[in-house]
């Protein structure tokens, strides 16, 4: 399953979150050509204090090791430095990965 790297930074009233997910993102055709198993991220979601703040449905159309970035309003969410953001991924085989990171 994918390994996840997260950077979350508070600047003014916004938290900028950057996510790098290590995954081959290989669909059926690419997996056959490269002789590797079919594996790609199908769903990504970010939560803060158990509240959903961002999500994306993806597929093999993304490049290998996809990079995502999003911003949310810290004041509305009640976010401050030291709080944790959690990222979870689901792949095409139903496996999940999770990682959390403190806001800096």
C-alpha positions in Angstrom: 0.0 0.0 0.0 1.0 3.6 -0.4 3.3 5.4 1.9 2.2 8.9 2.8 4.2 12.1 3.5 2.3 15.1 4.9 3.2 18.7 5.5 0.7 21.0 7.2 1.5 24.6 7.9 -0.6 27.4 9.5 -0.3 30.8 7.8 -2.6 33.6 8.9 -6.1 32.0 9.0 -5.4 29.1 6.6 -3.8 25.7 6.9 -2.0 24.6 3.8 -1.7 20.8 3.5 0.6 19.0 1.1 0.4 15.2 0.6 2.7 12.9 -1.3 1.5 9.4 -1.7 3.9 6.7 -3.0 2.0 4.5 -5.3 2.6 3.0 -8.7 -0.8 4.1 -9.9 -0.9 1.2 -12.4 -4.2 0.4 -14.0 -4.9 -2.8 -16.0 -3.1 -1.9 -19.2 0.0 -0.3 -17.5 0.3 -3.2 -15.0 0.3 -5.7 -17.9 2.9 -3.7 -19.8 5.2 -3.3 -16.8 4.4 -6.8 -15.4 3.4 -5.5 -12.0 0.2 -6.0 -10.0 -2.7 -3.6 -10.6 -2.6 -1.0 -7.8 -3.7 2.6 -7.7 -5.3 4.9 -5.1 -9.1 5.1 -5.5 -10.0 7.5 -2.6 -8.1 10.0 -0.5 -9.6 11.9 2.5 -8.4 14.3 5.1 -9.9 14.8 8.5 -9.4 17.2 11.3 -10.9 16.5 14.8 -12.8 13.6 13.1 -14.5 16.1 10.7 -14.0 15.6 6.9 -12.1 18.6 5.5 -11.1 17.3 2.1 -11.6 14.3 -0.1 -10.9 13.1 -3.7 -11.9 10.1 -5.8 -9.0 9.1 -8.0 -8.0 6.4 -10.4 -5.1 5.1 -12.5 -5.2 8.4 -14.6 -3.0 10.1 -12.0 0.8 9.9 -12.3 3.0 7.6 -10.2 3.4 9.0 -6.6 0.6 11.6 -6.8 1.0 14.9 -5.0 -2.0 16.7 -3.7 -2.4 20.1 -2.0 -5.3 21.8 -0.4 -6.1 24.7 2.0 -8.7 25.0 4.7 -9.7 27.9 7.0 -8.2 27.4 10.4 -10.6 29.7 12.2 -13.7 27.9 10.9 -12.2 24.5 11.8 -10.7 25.6 15.1 -7.2 24.6 14.0 -4.1 25.7 15.7 -0.4 24.8 15.7 0.2 21.4 17.2 -3.2 20.0 16.2 -3.2 16.9 14.0 -4.4 16.3 10.4 -5.1 12.7 9.4 -4.9 11.5 5.8 -6.3 8.1 4.7 -6.1 6.4 1.4 -7.9 3.4 -0.1 -6.3 1.5 -3.0 -7.8 -0.6 -5.8 -7.3 -3.7 -3.8 -9.3 -2.4 -0.8 -6.2 -1.8 1.3 -6.0 1.3 3.5 -3.2 3.5 4.7 -3.4 6.3 7.3 -1.0 8.9 8.6 -1.4 11.9 10.8 0.8 15.0 11.0 0.9 17.9 13.4 0.2 21.4 12.0 3.3 23.6 12.2 
